[in-house]
Amino acid sequence: MTSAVTEETWNEFHSVVNMTSRELGDWLRTQAADENTEQPPPHAGHETGRRVLAILAKRPGDLTEADAEVMQEVIDTVRAQRKPELEPEAGDGPWRHALMDIGHDPLKPPSESTT
């Protein structure tokens, strides 16, 4: 680990971000598309989601302080909106979609979480 990201933050981030890079990228592109336009992949979707996607592509030693801040923001957001055990939970569409924008699908079983 780098001094920017502790092992605890790394592990917790990968616990709450339960969508794979591919799933998150596909989701962000889908969310950015509408009937008039589709943004190119580097600009598709929620900004934090794009940053999460970039973090998922990095090795721990390549993470920066900015990455650590995004990781903690995602951890705090998911923990604030979910029960501590992170068991699959249905909710309204906008709530689920907002969590998916940052890499957490509340309906995905914990055993499937891989990045």
C-alpha positions as a Markdown table, in Angstrom:
| # | Residue | x | y | z |
|---|---|---|---|---|
| 1 | Met | 0.0 | 0.0 | 0.0 |
| 2 | Thr | 1.0 | 3.6 | -0.5 |
| 3 | Ser | 0.9 | 6.2 | 2.2 |
| 4 | Ala | -2.0 | 7.7 | 0.3 |
| 5 | Val | -4.2 | 4.6 | 0.9 |
| 6 | Thr | -4.2 | 2.4 | 3.9 |
| 7 | Glu | -4.8 | -1.4 | 3.6 |
| 8 | Glu | -8.0 | -0.9 | 5.6 |
| 9 | Thr | -9.3 | 1.7 | 3.1 |
| 10 | Trp | -8.3 | -0.5 | 0.2 |
| 11 | Asn | -10.2 | -3.5 | 1.6 |
| 12 | Glu | -13.2 | -1.5 | 2.7 |
| 13 | Phe | -13.4 | 0.2 | -0.8 |
| 14 | His | -13.3 | -3.2 | -2.5 |
| 15 | Ser | -16.0 | -4.4 | -0.1 |
| 16 | Val | -18.4 | -1.7 | -0.9 |
| 17 | Val | -17.6 | -1.4 | -4.6 |
| 18 | Asn | -19.2 | -4.7 | -5.6 |
| 19 | Met | -19.5 | -4.1 | -9.3 |
| 20 | Thr | -16.7 | -5.2 | -11.6 |
| 21 | Ser | -14.9 | -2.7 | -13.8 |
| 22 | Arg | -16.9 | -4.0 | -16.8 |
| 23 | Glu | -20.2 | -3.8 | -15.0 |
| 24 | Leu | -19.6 | -0.3 | -13.8 |
| 25 | Gly | -18.3 | 0.9 | -17.2 |
| 26 | Asp | -21.4 | -0.6 | -18.9 |
| 27 | Trp | -23.7 | 1.0 | -16.3 |
| 28 | Leu | -22.0 | 4.4 | -16.7 |
| 29 | Arg | -22.3 | 4.3 | -20.5 |
| 30 | Thr | -26.0 | 3.2 | -20.2 |
| 31 | Gln | -26.8 | 6.0 | -17.8 |
| 32 | Ala | -25.1 | 8.6 | -20.0 |
| 33 | Ala | -27.0 | 7.5 | -23.1 |
| 34 | Asp | -30.3 | 9.2 | -24.0 |
| 35 | Glu | -32.4 | 9.4 | -27.1 |
| 36 | Asn | -30.4 | 12.4 | -28.4 |
| 37 | Thr | -26.8 | 11.7 | -27.6 |
| 38 | Glu | -24.4 | 9.2 | -26.1 |
| 39 | Gln | -21.3 | 10.6 | -24.5 |
| 40 | Pro | -18.0 | 9.0 | -25.4 |
| 41 | Pro | -16.8 | 6.4 | -22.9 |
| 42 | Pro | -14.2 | 8.6 | -21.0 |
| 43 | His | -17.0 | 11.1 | -20.3 |
| 44 | Ala | -19.9 | 8.8 | -19.8 |
| 45 | Gly | -21.8 | 8.6 | -16.5 |
| 46 | His | -21.4 | 10.1 | -13.1 |
| 47 | Glu | -18.1 | 11.8 | -12.4 |
| 48 | Thr | -17.4 | 9.9 | -9.2 |
| 49 | Gly | -18.3 | 6.7 | -11.0 |
| 50 | Arg | -15.7 | 7.4 | -13.6 |
| 51 | Arg | -13.1 | 8.1 | -10.9 |
| 52 | Val | -14.0 | 4.8 | -9.2 |
| 53 | Leu | -13.6 | 3.0 | -12.6 |
| 54 | Ala | -10.1 | 4.6 | -12.9 |
| 55 | Ile | -9.2 | 3.5 | -9.3 |
| 56 | Leu | -10.3 | -0.1 | -10.1 |
| 57 | Ala | -7.8 | -0.1 | -13.0 |
| 58 | Lys | -4.9 | 0.9 | -10.7 |
| 59 | Arg | -2.5 | -1.1 | -8.6 |
| 60 | Pro | -2.4 | -0.1 | -4.9 |
| 61 | Gly | 1.1 | 1.5 | -5.3 |
| 62 | Asp | -0.2 | 3.8 | -8.1 |
| 63 | Leu | -3.0 | 5.3 | -6.0 |
| 64 | Thr | -2.8 | 9.1 | -5.1 |
| 65 | Glu | -4.2 | 11.2 | -2.3 |
| 66 | Ala | -7.0 | 12.2 | -4.7 |
| 67 | Asp | -7.8 | 8.5 | -5.2 |
| 68 | Ala | -7.8 | 8.0 | -1.4 |
| 69 | Glu | -10.3 | 10.9 | -1.1 |
| 70 | Val | -12.6 | 9.3 | -3.7 |
| 71 | Met | -12.3 | 5.9 | -2.1 |
| 72 | Gln | -13.3 | 7.3 | 1.3 |
| 73 | Glu | -16.2 | 9.3 | -0.2 |
| 74 | Val | -17.5 | 6.1 | -1.8 |
| 75 | Ile | -17.1 | 4.1 | 1.4 |
| 76 | Asp | -18.9 | 6.8 | 3.4 |
| 77 | Thr | -21.7 | 7.2 | 0.9 |
| 78 | Val | -22.4 | 3.4 | 0.7 |
| 79 | Arg | -22.1 | 2.9 | 4.4 |
| 80 | Ala | -24.5 | 5.8 | 5.1 |
| 81 | Gln | -27.1 | 4.4 | 2.7 |
| 82 | Arg | -26.8 | 0.7 | 3.6 |
| 83 | Lys | -26.9 | -1.5 | 6.6 |
| 84 | Pro | -23.5 | -2.5 | 7.9 |
| 85 | Glu | -23.8 | -6.1 | 6.8 |
| 86 | Leu | -24.4 | -5.1 | 3.2 |
| 87 | Glu | -26.8 | -7.9 | 2.5 |
| 88 | Pro | -28.8 | -7.6 | -0.8 |
| 89 | Glu | -31.6 | -5.1 | -0.3 |
| 90 | Ala | -34.3 | -3.9 | -2.7 |
| 91 | Gly | -35.0 | -0.2 | -2.8 |
| 92 | Asp | -36.5 | 2.3 | -5.1 |
| 93 | Gly | -35.0 | 2.7 | -8.5 |
| 94 | Pro | -33.4 | 6.1 | -8.1 |
| 95 | Trp | -31.7 | 5.0 | -4.8 |
| 96 | Arg | -30.3 | 1.9 | -6.4 |
| 97 | His | -29.2 | 3.7 | -9.5 |
| 98 | Ala | -27.4 | 6.4 | -7.4 |
| 99 | Leu | -25.4 | 3.7 | -5.6 |
| 100 | Met | -24.7 | 1.9 | -8.9 |
| 101 | Asp | -23.3 | 5.2 | -10.2 |
| 102 | Ile | -20.5 | 4.8 | -7.7 |
| 103 | Gly | -20.0 | 1.1 | -8.1 |
| 104 | His | -22.3 | -0.5 | -5.5 |
| 105 | Asp | -25.3 | -2.6 | -6.6 |
| 106 | Pro | -27.4 | -3.1 | -3.5 |
| 107 | Leu | -29.0 | -6.2 | -5.1 |
| 108 | Lys | -25.8 | -8.0 | -5.8 |
| 109 | Pro | -25.0 | -10.8 | -3.3 |
| 110 | Pro | -21.7 | -10.2 | -1.4 |
| 111 | Ser | -20.2 | -13.5 | -2.6 |
| 112 | Glu | -20.2 | -12.1 | -6.2 |
| 113 | Ser | -18.2 | -9.0 | -5.3 |
| 114 | Thr | -15.1 | -8.9 | -7.5 |
| 115 | Thr | -13.4 | -6.0 | -9.2 |
